[in-house]
Amino acid sequence: MESTINFNIPLSFQQLVDLVMQLPRPEREKLVTVIQEDDLDEDEPTKAQILENLKRDYIALKAGTLQTRPIEDILNEL
C-alpha cells in the first residue's frame, strides 16, 4: 500500500536546486525531460523561428517593403 503526503512549503530557488541534486541521476534526467517538454508547450517562438523572422525582416528592409508600426502602438503594449 502506497501513501502520499502533500506539503505546501515555500522554497527558494537554491533550496529547490539542492533538493533536486539529491535525486538519483536517472530521476534528475527524467525531471529535466519533463520540464523541457513542458517548456516546449509554451507559445514562445523557438530560436529557429526567431532567426527566420529576423532573416525575413532583413530581406524586407533591404527591399524597402518592411512594414513597421508607430512607436506609440509598441509603447502602449508595454
Biopython code that builds the backbone (N, CA, C, O; Angstrom):
import numpy as np
from Bio.PDB.StructureBuilder import StructureBuilder

atoms = [
    (1, "MET", "N", (0.833, -1.162, 0.000)),
    (1, "MET", "CA", (0.000, 0.000, 0.000)),
    (1, "MET", "C", (0.894, 1.247, 0.000)),
    (1, "MET", "O", (1.850, 1.341, 0.769)),
    (2, "GLU", "N", (0.563, 2.196, -0.875)),
    (2, "GLU", "CA", (1.352, 3.416, -1.004)),
    (2, "GLU", "C", (0.568, 4.595, -0.452)),
    (2, "GLU", "O", (-0.626, 4.737, -0.716)),
    (3, "SER", "N", (1.242, 5.431, 0.310)),
    (3, "SER", "CA", (0.606, 6.622, 0.872)),
    (3, "SER", "C", (1.284, 7.859, 0.311)),
    (3, "SER", "O", (2.467, 7.838, -0.032)),
    (4, "THR", "N", (0.527, 8.923, 0.223)),
    (4, "THR", "CA", (1.058, 10.181, -0.277)),
    (4, "THR", "C", (0.727, 11.291, 0.697)),
    (4, "THR", "O", (-0.384, 11.373, 1.219)),
    (5, "ILE", "N", (1.723, 12.155, 0.937)),
    (5, "ILE", "CA", (1.520, 13.322, 1.783)),
    (5, "ILE", "C", (1.930, 14.536, 0.955)),
    (5, "ILE", "O", (3.009, 14.552, 0.363)),
    (6, "ASN", "N", (1.075, 15.547, 0.914)),
    (6, "ASN", "CA", (1.386, 16.781, 0.194)),
    (6, "ASN", "C", (1.635, 17.896, 1.192)),
    (6, "ASN", "O", (0.874, 18.080, 2.142)),
    (7, "PHE", "N", (2.714, 18.642, 0.963)),
    (7, "PHE", "CA", (3.049, 19.793, 1.789)),
    (7, "PHE", "C", (3.163, 21.015, 0.901)),
    (7, "PHE", "O", (3.623, 20.921, -0.237)),
    (8, "ASN", "N", (2.752, 22.146, 1.411)),
    (8, "ASN", "CA", (2.973, 23.427, 0.744)),
    (8, "ASN", "C", (4.039, 24.170, 1.526)),
    (8, "ASN", "O", (3.744, 24.869, 2.496)),
    (9, "ILE", "N", (5.287, 24.010, 1.092)),
    (9, "ILE", "CA", (6.403, 24.637, 1.781)),
    (9, "ILE", "C", (7.094, 25.576, 0.799)),
    (9, "ILE", "O", (7.597, 25.124, -0.229)),
    (10, "PRO", "N", (7.127, 26.876, 1.098)),
    (10, "PRO", "CA", (7.815, 27.793, 0.194)),
    (10, "PRO", "C", (9.322, 27.529, 0.213)),
    (10, "PRO", "O", (9.935, 27.450, 1.277)),
    (11, "LEU", "N", (9.905, 27.395, -0.972)),
    (11, "LEU", "CA", (11.339, 27.150, -1.100)),
    (11, "LEU", "C", (11.962, 28.230, -1.964)),
    (11, "LEU", "O", (11.339, 28.732, -2.899)),
    (12, "SER", "N", (13.184, 28.577, -1.644)),
    (12, "SER", "CA", (13.918, 29.472, -2.525)),
    (12, "SER", "C", (14.404, 28.649, -3.718)),
    (12, "SER", "O", (14.383, 27.419, -3.692)),
    (13, "PHE", "N", (14.831, 29.337, -4.739)),
    (13, "PHE", "CA", (15.341, 28.641, -5.924)),
    (13, "PHE", "C", (16.519, 27.749, -5.536)),
    (13, "PHE", "O", (16.599, 26.600, -5.970)),
    (14, "GLN", "N", (17.428, 28.274, -4.723)),
    (14, "GLN", "CA", (18.608, 27.492, -4.337)),
    (14, "GLN", "C", (18.210, 26.268, -3.512)),
    (14, "GLN", "O", (18.814, 25.206, -3.662)),
    (15, "GLN", "N", (17.214, 26.397, -2.654)),
    (15, "GLN", "CA", (16.749, 25.251, -1.879)),
    (15, "GLN", "C", (16.179, 24.178, -2.800)),
    (15, "GLN", "O", (16.397, 22.985, -2.589)),
    (16, "LEU", "N", (15.452, 24.610, -3.816)),
    (16, "LEU", "CA", (14.906, 23.664, -4.780)),
    (16, "LEU", "C", (16.026, 22.951, -5.535)),
    (16, "LEU", "O", (15.971, 21.739, -5.741)),
    (17, "VAL", "N", (17.034, 23.707, -5.943)),
    (17, "VAL", "CA", (18.184, 23.117, -6.633)),
    (17, "VAL", "C", (18.856, 22.085, -5.736)),
    (17, "VAL", "O", (19.191, 20.990, -6.189)),
    (18, "ASP", "N", (19.052, 22.427, -4.476)),
    (18, "ASP", "CA", (19.681, 21.495, -3.544)),
    (18, "ASP", "C", (18.877, 20.206, -3.402)),
    (18, "ASP", "O", (19.448, 19.117, -3.343)),
    (19, "LEU", "N", (17.552, 20.331, -3.349)),
    (19, "LEU", "CA", (16.705, 19.136, -3.252)),
    (19, "LEU", "C", (16.802, 18.279, -4.518)),
    (19, "LEU", "O", (16.910, 17.055, -4.445)),
    (20, "VAL", "N", (16.762, 18.934, -5.664)),
    (20, "VAL", "CA", (16.829, 18.196, -6.928)),
    (20, "VAL", "C", (18.169, 17.478, -7.051)),
    (20, "VAL", "O", (18.229, 16.355, -7.552)),
    (21, "MET", "N", (19.232, 18.115, -6.602)),
    (21, "MET", "CA", (20.561, 17.493, -6.690)),
    (21, "MET", "C", (20.677, 16.254, -5.812)),
    (21, "MET", "O", (21.594, 15.454, -5.997)),
    (22, "GLN", "N", (19.773, 16.084, -4.868)),
    (22, "GLN", "CA", (19.780, 14.894, -4.025)),
    (22, "GLN", "C", (19.119, 13.700, -4.709)),
    (22, "GLN", "O", (19.264, 12.564, -4.257)),
    (23, "LEU", "N", (18.404, 13.952, -5.783)),
    (23, "LEU", "CA", (17.758, 12.857, -6.514)),
    (23, "LEU", "C", (18.800, 12.011, -7.227)),
    (23, "LEU", "O", (19.850, 12.519, -7.622)),
    (24, "PRO", "N", (18.518, 10.720, -7.394)),
    (24, "PRO", "CA", (19.414, 9.895, -8.203)),
    (24, "PRO", "C", (19.444, 10.417, -9.646)),
    (24, "PRO", "O", (18.468, 10.996, -10.122)),
    (25, "ARG", "N", (20.547, 10.212, -10.320)),
    (25, "ARG", "CA", (20.739, 10.746, -11.668)),
    (25, "ARG", "C", (19.596, 10.412, -12.624)),
    (25, "ARG", "O", (19.139, 11.307, -13.334)),
    (26, "PRO", "N", (19.110, 9.160, -12.678)),
    (26, "PRO", "CA", (18.006, 8.866, -13.611)),
    (26, "PRO", "C", (16.750, 9.708, -13.334)),
    (26, "PRO", "O", (16.059, 10.124, -14.263)),
    (27, "GLU", "N", (16.468, 9.949, -12.063)),
    (27, "GLU", "CA", (15.296, 10.755, -11.727)),
    (27, "GLU", "C", (15.510, 12.219, -12.089)),
    (27, "GLU", "O", (14.573, 12.892, -12.519)),
    (28, "ARG", "N", (16.744, 12.723, -11.919)),
    (28, "ARG", "CA", (17.040, 14.106, -12.333)),
    (28, "ARG", "C", (16.886, 14.248, -13.842)),
    (28, "ARG", "O", (16.330, 15.236, -14.321)),
    (29, "GLU", "N", (17.376, 13.263, -14.591)),
    (29, "GLU", "CA", (17.251, 13.311, -16.053)),
    (29, "GLU", "C", (15.789, 13.272, -16.474)),
    (29, "GLU", "O", (15.391, 13.958, -17.415)),
    (30, "LYS", "N", (14.991, 12.472, -15.781)),
    (30, "LYS", "CA", (13.564, 12.411, -16.081)),
    (30, "LYS", "C", (12.896, 13.754, -15.789)),
    (30, "LYS", "O", (12.044, 14.208, -16.553)),
    (31, "LEU", "N", (13.285, 14.386, -14.687)),
    (31, "LEU", "CA", (12.750, 15.698, -14.336)),
    (31, "LEU", "C", (13.118, 16.733, -15.398)),
    (31, "LEU", "O", (12.284, 17.557, -15.775)),
    (32, "VAL", "N", (14.337, 16.697, -15.871)),
    (32, "VAL", "CA", (14.773, 17.620, -16.926)),
    (32, "VAL", "C", (13.929, 17.413, -18.179)),
    (32, "VAL", "O", (13.502, 18.382, -18.806)),
    (33, "THR", "N", (13.691, 16.177, -18.540)),
    (33, "THR", "CA", (12.883, 15.874, -19.725)),
    (33, "THR", "C", (11.465, 16.418, -19.568)),
    (33, "THR", "O", (10.918, 17.008, -20.500)),
    (34, "VAL", "N", (10.877, 16.223, -18.403)),
    (34, "VAL", "CA", (9.516, 16.712, -18.159)),
    (34, "VAL", "C", (9.473, 18.240, -18.247)),
    (34, "VAL", "O", (8.555, 18.804, -18.844)),
    (35, "ILE", "N", (10.455, 18.901, -17.658)),
    (35, "ILE", "CA", (10.491, 20.368, -17.701)),
    (35, "ILE", "C", (10.685, 20.868, -19.120)),
    (35, "ILE", "O", (10.036, 21.830, -19.530)),
    (36, "GLN", "N", (11.566, 20.232, -19.872)),
    (36, "GLN", "CA", (11.804, 20.656, -21.258)),
    (36, "GLN", "C", (10.568, 20.448, -22.114)),
    (36, "GLN", "O", (10.243, 21.302, -22.938)),
    (37, "GLU", "N", (9.877, 19.342, -21.940)),
    (37, "GLU", "CA", (8.660, 19.090, -22.713)),
    (37, "GLU", "C", (7.584, 20.104, -22.362)),
    (37, "GLU", "O", (6.862, 20.572, -23.242)),
    (38, "ASP", "N", (7.470, 20.445, -21.090)),
    (38, "ASP", "CA", (6.500, 21.441, -20.663)),
    (38, "ASP", "C", (6.852, 22.804, -21.238)),
    (38, "ASP", "O", (5.968, 23.561, -21.640)),
    (39, "ASP", "N", (8.131, 23.115, -21.278)),
    (39, "ASP", "CA", (8.595, 24.393, -21.822)),
    (39, "ASP", "C", (8.301, 24.490, -23.314)),
    (39, "ASP", "O", (8.030, 25.580, -23.819)),
    (40, "LEU", "N", (8.351, 23.379, -24.020)),
    (40, "LEU", "CA", (8.082, 23.382, -25.451)),
    (40, "LEU", "C", (6.607, 23.625, -25.743)),
    (40, "LEU", "O", (6.252, 24.032, -26.849)),
    (41, "ASP", "N", (5.756, 23.381, -24.768)),
    (41, "ASP", "CA", (4.330, 23.604, -24.956)),
    (41, "ASP", "C", (3.964, 25.082, -24.904)),
    (41, "ASP", "O", (2.838, 25.453, -25.234)),
    (42, "GLU", "N", (4.898, 25.920, -24.497)),
    (42, "GLU", "CA", (4.633, 27.357, -24.406)),
    (42, "GLU", "C", (4.439, 27.936, -25.799)),
    (42, "GLU", "O", (4.843, 27.337, -26.796)),
    (43, "ASP", "N", (3.820, 29.098, -25.857)),
    (43, "ASP", "CA", (3.573, 29.766, -27.127)),
    (43, "ASP", "C", (4.752, 30.616, -27.580)),
    (43, "ASP", "O", (4.660, 31.300, -28.600)),
    (44, "GLU", "N", (5.845, 30.585, -26.850)),
    (44, "GLU", "CA", (7.013, 31.370, -27.209)),
    (44, "GLU", "C", (7.670, 30.776, -28.453)),
    (44, "GLU", "O", (7.717, 29.558, -28.621)),
    (45, "PRO", "N", (8.176, 31.653, -29.324)),
    (45, "PRO", "CA", (8.814, 31.139, -30.544)),
    (45, "PRO", "C", (10.134, 30.441, -30.233)),
    (45, "PRO", "O", (10.807, 30.759, -29.253)),
    (46, "THR", "N", (10.483, 29.497, -31.076)),
    (46, "THR", "CA", (11.754, 28.804, -30.915)),
    (46, "THR", "C", (12.866, 29.682, -31.460)),
    (46, "THR", "O", (12.606, 30.683, -32.127)),
    (47, "LYS", "N", (14.092, 29.310, -31.178)),
    (47, "LYS", "CA", (15.249, 30.049, -31.680)),
    (47, "LYS", "C", (15.236, 30.068, -33.207)),
    (47, "LYS", "O", (15.533, 31.093, -33.820)),
    (48, "ALA", "N", (14.896, 28.946, -33.813)),
    (48, "ALA", "CA", (14.850, 28.866, -35.274)),
    (48, "ALA", "C", (13.792, 29.808, -35.838)),
    (48, "ALA", "O", (14.014, 30.444, -36.868)),
    (49, "GLN", "N", (12.645, 29.901, -35.173)),
    (49, "GLN", "CA", (11.585, 30.797, -35.641)),
    (49, "GLN", "C", (12.017, 32.257, -35.536)),
    (49, "GLN", "O", (11.752, 33.053, -36.438)),
    (50, "ILE", "N", (12.680, 32.606, -34.437)),
    (50, "ILE", "CA", (13.158, 33.979, -34.259)),
    (50, "ILE", "C", (14.156, 34.329, -35.352)),
    (50, "ILE", "O", (14.073, 35.402, -35.949)),
    (51, "LEU", "N", (15.101, 33.430, -35.617)),
    (51, "LEU", "CA", (16.099, 33.689, -36.654)),
    (51, "LEU", "C", (15.457, 33.801, -38.033)),
    (51, "LEU", "O", (15.859, 34.640, -38.840)),
    (52, "GLU", "N", (14.470, 32.968, -38.305)),
    (52, "GLU", "CA", (13.775, 33.028, -39.590)),
    (52, "GLU", "C", (13.030, 34.351, -39.744)),
    (52, "GLU", "O", (13.035, 34.947, -40.821)),
    (53, "ASN", "N", (12.392, 34.808, -38.672)),
    (53, "ASN", "CA", (11.696, 36.097, -38.707)),
    (53, "ASN", "C", (12.670, 37.243, -38.940)),
    (53, "ASN", "O", (12.388, 38.156, -39.715)),
    (54, "LEU", "N", (13.817, 37.194, -38.267)),
    (54, "LEU", "CA", (14.832, 38.231, -38.468)),
    (54, "LEU", "C", (15.333, 38.240, -39.910)),
    (54, "LEU", "O", (15.509, 39.301, -40.509)),
    (55, "LYS", "N", (15.557, 37.058, -40.456)),
    (55, "LYS", "CA", (16.025, 36.953, -41.845)),
    (55, "LYS", "C", (14.980, 37.543, -42.795)),
    (55, "LYS", "O", (15.314, 38.301, -43.704)),
    (56, "ARG", "N", (13.726, 37.190, -42.576)),
    (56, "ARG", "CA", (12.647, 37.690, -43.427)),
    (56, "ARG", "C", (12.527, 39.216, -43.323)),
    (56, "ARG", "O", (12.346, 39.901, -44.330)),
    (57, "ASP", "N", (12.630, 39.736, -42.102)),
    (57, "ASP", "CA", (12.542, 41.182, -41.905)),
    (57, "ASP", "C", (13.736, 41.899, -42.529)),
    (57, "ASP", "O", (13.579, 42.982, -43.092)),
    (58, "TYR", "N", (14.906, 41.320, -42.439)),
    (58, "TYR", "CA", (16.099, 41.936, -43.031)),
    (58, "TYR", "C", (15.970, 42.014, -44.552)),
    (58, "TYR", "O", (16.312, 43.025, -45.166)),
    (59, "ILE", "N", (15.475, 40.940, -45.142)),
    (59, "ILE", "CA", (15.267, 40.931, -46.599)),
    (59, "ILE", "C", (14.239, 41.986, -46.988)),
    (59, "ILE", "O", (14.424, 42.697, -47.976)),
    (60, "ALA", "N", (13.154, 42.094, -46.218)),
    (60, "ALA", "CA", (12.128, 43.105, -46.497)),
    (60, "ALA", "C", (12.681, 44.514, -46.304)),
    (60, "ALA", "O", (12.339, 45.423, -47.060)),
    (61, "LEU", "N", (13.531, 44.699, -45.298)),
    (61, "LEU", "CA", (14.135, 46.004, -45.058)),
    (61, "LEU", "C", (14.999, 46.420, -46.247)),
    (61, "LEU", "O", (14.917, 47.555, -46.716)),
    (62, "LYS", "N", (15.824, 45.496, -46.729)),
    (62, "LYS", "CA", (16.692, 45.781, -47.876)),
    (62, "LYS", "C", (15.870, 46.071, -49.135)),
    (62, "LYS", "O", (16.259, 46.893, -49.964)),
    (63, "ALA", "N", (14.728, 45.386, -49.269)),
    (63, "ALA", "CA", (13.882, 45.576, -50.444)),
    (63, "ALA", "C", (12.971, 46.793, -50.297)),
    (63, "ALA", "O", (12.310, 47.194, -51.255)),
    (64, "GLY", "N", (12.934, 47.379, -49.102)),
    (64, "GLY", "CA", (12.082, 48.539, -48.864)),
    (64, "GLY", "C", (10.626, 48.196, -48.647)),
    (64, "GLY", "O", (9.759, 49.060, -48.782)),
    (65, "THR", "N", (10.344, 46.952, -48.314)),
    (65, "THR", "CA", (8.956, 46.533, -48.123)),
    (65, "THR", "C", (8.629, 46.153, -46.673)),
    (65, "THR", "O", (7.566, 45.600, -46.391)),
    (66, "LEU", "N", (9.548, 46.453, -45.771)),
    (66, "LEU", "CA", (9.322, 46.102, -44.362)),
    (66, "LEU", "C", (8.201, 46.960, -43.799)),
    (66, "LEU", "O", (8.256, 48.188, -43.866)),
    (67, "GLN", "N", (7.187, 46.312, -43.246)),
    (67, "GLN", "CA", (6.060, 47.029, -42.664)),
    (67, "GLN", "C", (6.367, 47.287, -41.192)),
    (67, "GLN", "O", (6.721, 46.368, -40.453)),
    (68, "THR", "N", (6.230, 48.534, -40.775)),
    (68, "THR", "CA", (6.504, 48.901, -39.391)),
    (68, "THR", "C", (5.241, 49.422, -38.738)),
    (68, "THR", "O", (4.229, 49.673, -39.392)),
    (69, "ARG", "N", (5.335, 49.577, -37.417)),
    (69, "ARG", "CA", (4.213, 50.123, -36.652)),
    (69, "ARG", "C", (4.669, 51.400, -35.972)),
    (69, "ARG", "O", (5.856, 51.570, -35.697)),
    (70, "PRO", "N", (3.743, 52.290, -35.702)),
    (70, "PRO", "CA", (4.107, 53.512, -34.976)),
    (70, "PRO", "C", (4.633, 53.165, -33.584)),
    (70, "PRO", "O", (4.159, 52.223, -32.948)),
    (71, "ILE", "N", (5.610, 53.931, -33.122)),
    (71, "ILE", "CA", (6.211, 53.682, -31.810)),
    (71, "ILE", "C", (5.186, 53.793, -30.697)),
    (71, "ILE", "O", (5.319, 53.121, -29.675)),
    (72, "GLU", "N", (4.172, 54.620, -30.868)),
    (72, "GLU", "CA", (3.129, 54.756, -29.851)),
    (72, "GLU", "C", (2.405, 53.440, -29.628)),
    (72, "GLU", "O", (2.082, 53.096, -28.491)),
    (73, "ASP", "N", (2.145, 52.693, -30.706)),
    (73, "ASP", "CA", (1.478, 51.400, -30.578)),
    (73, "ASP", "C", (2.343, 50.412, -29.802)),
    (73, "ASP", "O", (1.849, 49.660, -28.962)),
    (74, "ILE", "N", (3.630, 50.427, -30.094)),
    (74, "ILE", "CA", (4.550, 49.499, -29.428)),
    (74, "ILE", "C", (4.641, 49.847, -27.944)),
    (74, "ILE", "O", (4.599, 48.961, -27.090)),
    (75, "LEU", "N", (4.766, 51.138, -27.641)),
    (75, "LEU", "CA", (4.868, 51.561, -26.243)),
    (75, "LEU", "C", (3.586, 51.277, -25.475)),
    (75, "LEU", "O", (3.638, 50.961, -24.286)),
    (76, "ASN", "N", (2.441, 51.382, -26.129)),
    (76, "ASN", "CA", (1.171, 51.094, -25.459)),
    (76, "ASN", "C", (1.049, 49.627, -25.089)),
    (76, "ASN", "O", (0.359, 49.289, -24.128)),
    (77, "GLU", "N", (1.703, 48.752, -25.832)),
    (77, "GLU", "CA", (1.666, 47.324, -25.499)),
    (77, "GLU", "C", (2.473, 47.023, -24.243)),
    (77, "GLU", "O", (2.200, 46.057, -23.531)),
    (78, "LEU", "N", (3.459, 47.856, -23.986)),
    (78, "LEU", "CA", (4.289, 47.640, -22.799)),
    (78, "LEU", "C", (3.529, 48.113, -21.590)),
    (78, "LEU", "O", (4.035, 48.029, -20.471)),
]
sb = StructureBuilder()
sb.init_structure("model")
sb.init_model(0)
sb.init_chain("A")
sb.init_seg("    ")
for serial, (resi, resn, name, xyz) in enumerate(atoms, 1):
    if name == "N":
        sb.init_residue(resn, " ", resi, " ")
    sb.init_atom(name, np.array(xyz, "f"), 0.0, 1.0, " ", f" {name:<3s}", serial, name[0])
structure = sb.get_structure()
